[in-house]
Amino acid sequence: MKKNIKTKEQLTDEIGQLKSKIVKLEKSENEHKNTVEELKQSESQYRLLAENAIDFIFYMDLKLKFIYLSPYVYESMGYYPEELIGTRLFKYASRREFIKMARVALREIKNYKNHTQVLFETKLIHKKGNEVPVEISGRVILDRKGKPMGVQGNVRDITKRRQAENEKKENQLKIKTLTETAIQFIEFPSDGNIYQFIGEQLKKLVGEDSYIIISSIDNDTNTLSIRAVLDLGKFADKIIKILGKKPTEITLNAKDQNLNYLSDGLLHNARKSLYQISLNSITKPVSHSIEKLFKIGKIYTIGFTNKEQLFGTAIIVLKKGAADIKSPEIIETFIKQACIAIIKMQAEEKLKNRNKELELFNKVTVGRELKMIELKKEINELLNKHGENAKYKIIN
């Protein structure tokens, strides 16, 4: 039997083929290494994105059970990812909000062939129990066969956005109130209570969780008089009992009080007790009783001022827990408007008083003149009786 002896050419050819296969294998191995490295890099970048995003990323199965959540979920909802994984969405939303989210998810799963991205707003329940307004962007994930296998997306906490929107609406409403009030000040009847009106409008700007005290200052007599107190409500009788009189019957010597700081027309956080704010007009025990009764929080003061001259003051007393004043410039603008109205009203009041004094003077003068005429007539009559000529000439 002859041995199968290969020729030199055959051996050379086989060696060449083997070398070619080795080169291909080395190339394939390098490509595999590059692919693995790219996958690792991609995974690292995705993890970095997921861990540092301001939104939290989620993945749920078709039963709306959490499979994956990025770490930022703790910042938004107070839960660590491992606390939520394996649980279902309905546990973290009110019935109403869950139905809204479930309807969106089911609609998108049903219409998965469209493969669209959906964006909507809803509310999730924080671990502490409060609702958090969120914006959800999501889409349906398909398997290799092109069938739905889950829902993936990201959730953004929009609390600050909502707050900004609400503040914008509030400011627009306040500006509208300022515009309307400016017209009302011009048309305000001379016999109306301007101080009560100012208090009511100021309360609209500040909010319901507040008490408003409006006073006037007579710069001729240096007298400060409380003119209006808003929102005493059911406590009115108790206040009268504590003070021994109505708050609007309180008058003080403005010259003796340190009110110069109010002449700038700016809103001041008083950082003082009610005793100090009342200019020591009521005792400390009484002040403490009122503070306790009304659950007083922060106190703000501002002056009705024109050319650094005070015409009155406004005290804003916030109830404990009430939202702080967010737009002091709007309050200050309103107070400037009100000051013009107060100056006008005070001028009209002084004019009325002068007219009353003049009327009284005229009455007294006329009465005196009539009495003089009567006396002159009596003297003339007596002189006539004695045969003498009349002394006074009477003109009727």
Residue pairs with C-beta under 8 A, 6 or more apart in sequence:
6 14
50 57
50 70
50 71
50 72
51 70
51 71
51 72
52 72
53 70
53 72
53 154
54 72
54 156
55 72
55 154
55 155
55 156
56 69
56 70
56 71
56 72
56 73
56 75
56 76
56 77
56 154
56 155
57 68
57 69
57 70
57 72
57 152
57 153
57 154
58 66
58 68
58 69
58 70
58 73
58 152
58 153
58 154
58 155
59 66
59 67
59 68
59 69
59 141
59 150
59 151
59 152
60 66
60 67
60 89
60 150
60 151
60 152
61 67
61 149
61 150
61 151
62 109
62 148
62 149
62 150
62 151
63 88
64 88
64 89
64 90
64 102
64 105
64 151
65 86
65 87
65 88
65 89
66 84
66 85
66 86
66 87
66 88
66 89
67 85
67 150
68 81
68 85
69 81
69 84
69 85
70 81
71 80
71 81
73 79
73 80
73 81
73 84
73 155
74 80
74 81
75 157
76 124
76 126
76 132
76 134
76 155
76 157
77 84
77 92
77 124
77 125
77 126
77 127
77 132
78 126
78 127
78 128
79 127
84 92
89 98
89 101
89 102
90 98
90 102
92 124
92 125
93 101
93 122
93 123
93 124
93 125
94 123
94 125
94 131
97 122
97 123
97 124
97 131
100 120
100 122
101 122
101 136
104 118
104 120
105 138
105 151
108 116
108 118
108 138
108 139
108 140
108 151
109 140
109 148
109 151
112 140
112 142
112 147
112 148
115 139
115 140
115 142
116 139
117 137
117 138
117 139
118 136
118 137
118 138
118 139
119 135
119 136
119 137
120 135
120 136
121 133
121 134
121 135
121 136
121 158
122 133
122 134
122 136
123 131
123 132
123 133
123 134
124 131
124 132
124 134
124 155
125 131
125 132
126 132
132 157
132 159
133 157
133 158
133 159
133 162
134 155
134 156
134 157
134 158
135 155
135 156
135 158
136 153
136 154
136 155
136 156
137 153
137 154
137 156
138 151
138 152
138 153
138 154
139 151
139 152
139 153
140 148
140 150
140 151
141 148
141 149
141 150
141 151
141 152
142 148
142 149
143 149
167 326
170 326
170 327
171 327
171 330
174 205
174 327
174 330
175 330
177 201
177 204
177 205
178 330
178 333
178 334
178 337
181 201
181 334
181 337
182 337
184 197
185 337
185 338
185 340
185 341
188 194
188 197
188 341
188 345
190 345
190 348
193 227
193 228
194 341
194 342
194 345
195 214
195 216
195 227
195 228
195 312
195 342
196 214
196 227
196 228
198 214
198 228
198 314
198 338
198 341
198 342
199 212
199 213
199 214
199 228
199 229
199 230
199 314
200 230
201 334
201 338
202 212
202 214
202 230
202 314
202 316
202 331
202 334
202 335
202 338
203 210
203 212
203 230
203 231
205 330
205 331
205 334
206 212
206 316
206 318
206 325
206 331
207 322
207 323
208 231
209 318
209 319
209 321
209 322
209 323
210 231
210 316
210 317
210 318
210 319
210 322
211 229
211 230
211 231
211 232
211 294
211 296
211 316
211 317
211 319
212 228
212 229
212 230
212 231
212 314
212 315
212 316
212 317
213 226
213 228
213 229
213 230
213 247
213 314
213 315
213 317
214 226
214 227
214 228
214 229
214 230
214 312
214 313
214 314
215 224
215 225
215 226
215 227
215 312
215 313
215 314
215 315
216 224
216 225
216 227
216 311
216 312
216 342
216 346
217 223
217 224
217 225
217 254
217 259
217 310
217 311
217 312
217 313
218 225
218 254
218 346
219 309
219 310
219 311
222 253
222 254
222 255
223 251
223 252
223 253
223 254
224 251
224 252
224 253
224 254
224 257
224 259
224 279
224 313
225 250
225 251
225 252
226 247
226 248
226 249
226 250
226 251
227 248
227 312
228 248
229 247
229 248
232 239
232 247
235 293
235 294
238 293
239 247
239 290
240 246
242 286
242 289
242 290
242 293
243 250
243 282
243 286
250 281
252 279
252 281
254 310
257 279
259 303
259 310
259 313
261 268
262 268
262 301
262 302
262 303
262 305
262 310
262 313
263 303
263 305
263 308
263 309
263 310
264 303
264 305
264 308
265 302
265 303
265 305
265 332
265 335
265 336
265 339
266 302
266 328
266 332
267 300
267 301
267 302
267 316
267 325
267 328
267 331
267 332
267 335
268 300
268 301
268 302
269 298
269 299
269 300
270 276
270 277
270 298
270 299
270 300
270 301
270 315
271 299
272 299
273 287
273 291
274 282
274 287
274 290
274 291
274 296
274 299
274 317
275 282
275 283
275 284
275 287
275 288
277 299
277 301
277 315
278 287
282 290
290 296
294 317
294 319
295 319
295 320
296 317
296 318
296 319
296 320
297 317
297 318
297 319
297 320
297 321
297 322
298 317
298 318
298 322
298 324
299 315
299 316
299 317
299 318
300 315
300 316
300 318
300 325
301 313
301 314
301 315
301 316
302 313
302 314
302 316
302 331
302 332
302 335
303 310
303 312
303 313
303 314
303 335
304 310
304 311
304 312
304 313
304 314
304 335
304 338
304 339
304 342
305 311
305 339
306 339
306 340
306 343
311 339
311 342
311 343
311 346
312 339
312 342
314 335
314 338
316 325
316 331
318 324
318 325
325 331
373 394
376 391
376 392
376 394
377 392
377 394
379 391
379 392
380 390
380 391
380 392
380 394
383 389
383 390
383 391
384 390
